[in-house]
Structure formats: structure tokens, C-alpha cells
């Protein structure tokens, strides 16, 4: 009897809270469709973190990184559209019952989000590209020198041939 009561109470408390966890890329928008009754206060807490591939752990967000939250009613009217910081709480009250669309999008610019592990990969790629370009430049210079040397040798050989045959 006691275990049934504990199970009922736990089920009762869990039914009041919902949690979502998802990955979102730079400037990518993720939307959640939630059926919300009318005159209901909806409160959402969020925290933006970036994934570090080297430590395989979440790190604190880059400076200036935040979350843009948009809430649309079932009729298509925008109920909330606001930019928040890297961690915060948003809230709205539904005045219509139905499926509300709650969308999240990072406000990152190319350099704000990539401040972590993606920047390191980009630096490695840039270094590799610069080394490849340098090697191509040197190979082109060596080829040019070889062509000039062969051209000079051919001119000298032809000149010596024409002199030997007394054509010049």
C-alpha cells in the first residue's frame, strides 16, 4: 500500500514538469509544438552550452551568445519574440487553447559560437591549406626554372648544331 502511494505521488509530481534536451547548431532553429490550454502560464528555463570535442564535455557558452525565443499561437500570431542571454527564463500566457509553436535559435555570429573546438578545426584546415598553397607555389617555380633551363639548353644545342653544319 505504501509503495502504491509513493508511486502515485511521484507520478503526480512528474506530470507537472516537462524537460527537453536538444542540440542546436549555429543559427539553426529548433521548434517544439506543444498543446497548451487557454489562460495557461508557460515558463521555460534554458541554458546554452557548447560541446568540446576534445574533452567530450559541455563548456560554458562563448561571450555574447544567447537564445532567440519565438512563440506562435495556433492562429499564427506571434505571442513572444525576444532575445535572451546564454542562460535564462522565458514566460508567456496562452490566451487560446491549441498547438503553440515554441522556436529556439542561437543569436550567434560566425565567430561567437565557433570560439571553441570548431575554431581549432578551422585553424588546422587553414594551416593545411596555406601549406598546400605554399607547396604548389614552389612546385610552379621549380617547373618554370626547369622549362627555362631546357629552353636555354635547346637554343644552345641548336646554335651549336647550325654552327657545326656551317648554316650560320
C-alpha positions as CSV (number, residue, x, y, z in Angstrom):
1,X,0.0,0.0,0.0
2,X,2.8,2.4,0.9
3,X,4.7,1.7,-2.4
4,X,1.5,2.4,-4.4
5,X,1.1,5.8,-2.6
6,X,4.7,6.7,-3.3
7,X,4.3,5.7,-6.9
8,X,1.1,7.8,-7.2
9,X,2.8,10.8,-5.6
10,X,5.8,10.5,-7.8
11,X,3.7,10.2,-10.9
12,X,1.6,13.2,-9.7
13,X,4.7,15.4,-9.4
14,X,6.4,14.3,-12.6
15,X,3.3,15.0,-14.6
16,X,3.7,18.7,-13.8
17,X,7.1,19.2,-15.3
18,X,8.5,18.5,-18.7
19,X,12.1,18.8,-19.8
20,X,13.6,18.9,-23.2
21,X,17.2,18.5,-24.2
22,X,18.4,19.0,-27.7
23,X,21.4,20.0,-29.7
24,X,21.2,23.1,-31.9
25,X,23.7,24.3,-34.5
26,X,24.8,27.8,-35.2
27,X,21.8,29.9,-36.5
28,X,19.8,26.7,-36.6
29,X,16.2,26.9,-35.5
30,X,14.5,24.2,-33.4
31,X,10.8,24.3,-32.8
32,X,8.6,22.5,-30.3
33,X,4.9,22.1,-30.8
34,X,3.0,22.0,-27.6
35,X,-0.7,21.7,-27.0
36,X,-1.4,24.3,-24.3
37,X,-4.8,25.1,-22.8
38,X,-6.1,28.7,-22.7
39,X,-5.1,31.1,-19.9
40,X,-2.0,29.0,-19.0
41,X,1.2,30.5,-17.8
42,X,4.1,28.7,-19.5
43,X,7.6,29.2,-18.1
44,X,10.7,27.9,-19.8
45,X,14.2,27.7,-18.3
46,X,17.2,27.1,-20.6
47,X,21.0,27.1,-20.6
48,X,23.2,27.4,-23.7
49,X,26.4,25.4,-23.6
50,X,28.9,24.4,-26.3
51,X,30.2,21.0,-26.8
52,X,34.0,20.5,-26.8
53,X,35.1,17.5,-28.9
54,X,38.4,17.2,-27.2
55,X,37.2,16.9,-23.6
56,X,33.8,15.4,-24.6
57,X,32.1,17.7,-22.2
58,X,29.9,20.8,-22.3
59,X,31.6,24.1,-21.7
60,X,30.2,27.5,-20.8
61,X,28.9,29.4,-23.7
62,X,31.0,31.9,-25.6
63,X,30.7,35.6,-24.7
64,X,27.7,37.3,-26.4
65,X,26.0,34.0,-27.2
66,X,22.3,34.0,-26.5
67,X,19.0,32.4,-27.4
68,X,16.2,34.0,-29.6
69,X,12.8,32.6,-28.5
70,X,9.7,32.9,-30.6
71,X,6.2,31.7,-29.6
72,X,3.5,31.4,-32.2
73,X,-0.2,30.8,-31.3
74,X,-2.4,28.3,-33.2
75,X,-3.7,31.2,-35.3
76,X,-0.2,32.1,-36.4
77,X,0.1,35.2,-34.3
78,X,3.5,35.8,-32.7
79,X,3.0,35.8,-28.9
80,X,6.6,36.2,-27.9
81,X,9.7,37.1,-29.8
82,X,12.6,38.1,-27.7
83,X,16.4,37.7,-27.5
84,X,17.7,36.3,-24.2
85,X,21.2,35.7,-22.8
86,X,23.1,32.4,-22.6
87,X,21.0,31.2,-19.6
88,X,17.6,32.4,-18.6
89,X,13.9,32.0,-18.3
90,X,11.1,33.0,-20.6
91,X,7.4,33.0,-19.9
92,X,4.2,33.7,-21.7
93,X,0.5,33.2,-21.1
94,X,-1.6,31.5,-23.7
95,X,-4.9,33.1,-24.4
96,X,-6.1,30.5,-26.9
97,X,-6.0,26.7,-26.4
98,X,-4.3,24.7,-29.1
99,X,-0.9,23.9,-30.5
100,X,1.6,26.6,-29.8
101,X,4.9,26.6,-31.6
102,X,7.9,27.5,-29.5
103,X,11.1,28.1,-31.5
104,X,14.7,28.5,-30.3
105,X,17.5,29.9,-32.4
106,X,21.0,30.9,-31.3
107,X,21.9,34.5,-31.9
108,X,25.5,33.6,-32.7
109,X,27.5,35.1,-35.4
110,X,30.1,33.0,-37.2
111,X,32.8,33.9,-34.7
112,X,30.9,33.8,-31.4
113,X,29.8,30.2,-31.5
114,X,32.9,28.8,-33.1
115,X,35.1,30.1,-30.3
116,X,35.5,26.5,-29.1
117,X,36.5,23.4,-30.8
118,X,35.2,24.3,-34.2
119,X,37.7,27.2,-34.3
120,X,40.6,24.8,-33.7
121,X,39.4,22.6,-36.6
122,X,39.1,25.7,-38.8
123,X,42.7,26.8,-37.8
124,X,44.0,23.3,-38.7
125,X,42.3,23.4,-42.0
126,X,43.6,26.9,-42.7
127,X,47.1,25.9,-41.8
128,X,46.9,22.8,-44.1
129,X,45.5,24.9,-46.9
130,X,48.3,27.5,-46.5
131,X,51.0,24.8,-46.5
132,X,49.4,23.2,-49.7
133,X,49.3,26.6,-51.4
134,X,53.0,27.2,-50.5
135,X,54.0,23.8,-51.8
136,X,52.1,24.5,-55.1
137,X,53.8,27.8,-55.4
138,X,57.3,26.3,-55.0
139,X,56.4,23.5,-57.4
140,X,55.3,26.1,-60.0
141,X,58.6,28.0,-59.5
142,X,60.6,24.8,-59.9
143,X,58.7,23.9,-63.1
144,X,59.3,27.3,-64.5
145,X,63.0,27.1,-63.8
146,X,63.2,23.7,-65.4
147,X,61.4,24.9,-68.5
148,X,63.7,28.0,-68.8
149,X,66.8,25.8,-68.4
150,X,65.6,23.3,-71.0
151,X,64.8,26.2,-73.4
152,X,68.2,27.7,-72.9
153,X,69.8,24.3,-73.4
154,X,67.8,23.7,-76.6
155,X,68.7,27.1,-78.0
156,X,72.4,26.5,-77.2
157,X,72.3,23.0,-78.8
158,X,70.6,24.3,-82.0
159,X,73.0,27.1,-82.3
160,X,76.0,24.7,-81.9
161,X,74.4,22.4,-84.5
162,X,73.9,25.2,-87.0
163,X,77.5,26.4,-86.5
164,X,78.8,22.9,-86.9
165,X,76.9,22.4,-90.1
166,X,78.0,25.9,-91.3
167,X,74.4,27.0,-91.8
168,X,75.1,30.2,-89.9
